[in-house]
């Protein structure tokens, strides 16, 4: 078939449709932020609850179980997303997340808590693949970078909500030690069920439909979107030749991995480097943030939420403020800058922590500045792996690099840092900070040499579809 569907999507100016897409799909990151922050904020309470009585190492293990679930969920549901479509998986993965986080509230020991955290992570991991691929395929090319970064940054709206909820739910004057953390997880499950209804109106990705031999459905969706514009508005922007495609029902796994590692080996190395660095950087620090505050700065467990609020603010503002520069200045210079700035600033903060030159409040404001840049850097990793590979394998490519990067940099990080915190040694924690900083600086160098200048380009120009044929 010959189609103009991608061109018609990319030439649209921003409209109410795009805002609704961002709201219905981007709320996933708010839920993830809520989930992760609650887990981090509740760490000290899980130690104090007589029914659970977790150690720092066990809390790190539970955090790693959540991340391991995210890895497994990303791979399995990413594979299904490319086969069955983006829309079907929106609902499946979110429902699994809702069930998992709700059951976490009913945990009775370490094993059950870790298992339910694994299930919760599987739902969120599947969401990453389905949602990132859909957003890339529905948002016009000239808005793609800023939109993707802003949506990933919305994780920290959830983090702020989680911190605020923790302040209330962990107040011993309001809830007993064993009740507050359970109510916190029930809250996350209830919110996820509400989001399910928000997604009922979302269309399937027209780009996915045309590669799977369903051009009539794709035409109907795009025509509906265009009808909300006047003639002048919908014809602005990029134009290009018709795309010639040969439809396929699915892409065999052998072709997926041949494309990733034989056809695009340097892009794969680039994506892996970025994902590993940001995964270790974030998971090492954030999952044990509450433990550092309580052990080294004597912050009360119920007050941890107050320290996470400014931290979340910096993380949210980073992608929001810097995001447009990824579309104007360009992907490569901005990614190099944000990764390098994160590594340098973390090293400086680590030195001050080691020498005991900062208070809890000062340490928190340092994290706020560091993660203003690190949040944009981490978001750009998801942006990169979701736009530099062909459409037919986009969801699974996101899943593979998220999974491998998180497995290498994320699963081990909470456990390792949990052990470092339990040791009570500032020098040991400083060594962990230095390692995280070194990973970010190494990723910056790799992006400088092998980055892809994808700004304002159609996805089909960044990576030719596997189903494309000569007209």
Steps between C-alpha positions, in 0.01 A plus 500: 500500500598865462398722787524859621395417858838581664530827305146603596567433868828693499364811324233563765539788742439440869132450580261386769546143373873506579433648843255220577750237381766643727258508794359148457833333432735723695316436824678164506818677610309681771387162633853362477632803688233456764587132533877542520481795740260324731732200505800724575318708759361192673839335536558615858141412595543144373796476736290625792190287432522199738316281248762562228817617681705534181872579505661746259624207291151347484352833394758517223403144402133598476592797283700272275200265473294791369767582242539133403125491436534810284766325293292185450185698427674726250635206299181294494252781447734685262498190278120486519467872429670465162287196417157594636508879488556788738142545615433145627807510718404838654229326695671169580814653649317763702263239643794282607659801669175575688470141624865478601512820702166421664624158609820656637280656768406147613859374535574296812877433473806576288427232238143615436604865496775433242266290283230765489762766429618283210145485358461876539829558319393266216200722432707818500772345281239401243362853509838645408511308172137552397474865602835624369443342159146642473607851599784499247262391224217744576691823574621717206875487437579859599343453844624147566806574712345751736180296537682178581726668754211685665295181527788303649560793737140474621624201700594763756148635531421153628808515720376823657154349552661194654710713731195698607299184557785353705503806728135439583490121499816462710387744766473285817231733631276401209590141418669214681843392376359191325207680336642807324726322252223255407257783428768665287520201264122466485489863389726425203281207390182705520648781289612254234149361461370852443757556225369194314183693419701799374651287224182362348484771229863469387551374144742234383822634349432563128866427428464156660180435305651571157793265557255227601282522190216709645520824297124565509501521880807724495336728241185531711698595813716761325199646320320539832800686642529724195134596509566694820730739305435754233663435162794736555595363842508135411721552195784681677829333584709227341406350164652202330445227239245227554626204700490164323444203731442128483274404791602230747317331786804508729877522504685176592729527799802400292437804278458720806838406641668507158371856457615608845842342507600447135334786314521762778782385731623848593149623571451199724826575683386861537159407642644243738763741633246773567250266667756328726648829619171671583350185655789456745517871573131527585431170669814511712418838644124526505408159641730553799447874544279455806752264659784752459287773658397290798838337568746781431291811568263366770189603305183347645331244271174696491686813384673345198223620268592864566849435364372323189276791394782738389686202356191420288468865397849506350437174317175628349631842399810361326326331203233771489748789480772331294274286281446753221876534458515135393287599198678830427867473601485128422510156655876439512621825665219498758539134591876540540451809716237350733685172551834672564349761734334225704825310544707806596242633746454160668875476555503839672202411718664171594814679619296731725305201639822308568651792693177560694480858375127501424178472699197296391340815360812600307543147368141505378546825310816360341301199381237738365758675281672176394178334395379807313759389243491126571124482447534651152788261430303195611197607297719546194609135528138387456456754220808371320423128507140563395583698184820355351366155404244393236129527572433125488730430794465827690321367808727197533810715443389728784438190711835338421709805582289591802525140624872450438587847625285463809623147567863609483464841660177485697442165666840490666505868601239496782647182650856630482409839645281337765808307613715815485251695712472217753878500534476852643809604303493835323808407298327185371199702387730758344660222296153406373434863405828516309413186306159642404663827391758314290223314315327828412824658376580193291152513344554867414817412308322218313212730399750759376653251256203278411187707570220531240378847398129410490360842586201614288535200266219256418544162665514340154799723413684418824457124444353354180209261571585132452187464287600785266546409133609691193200673335 
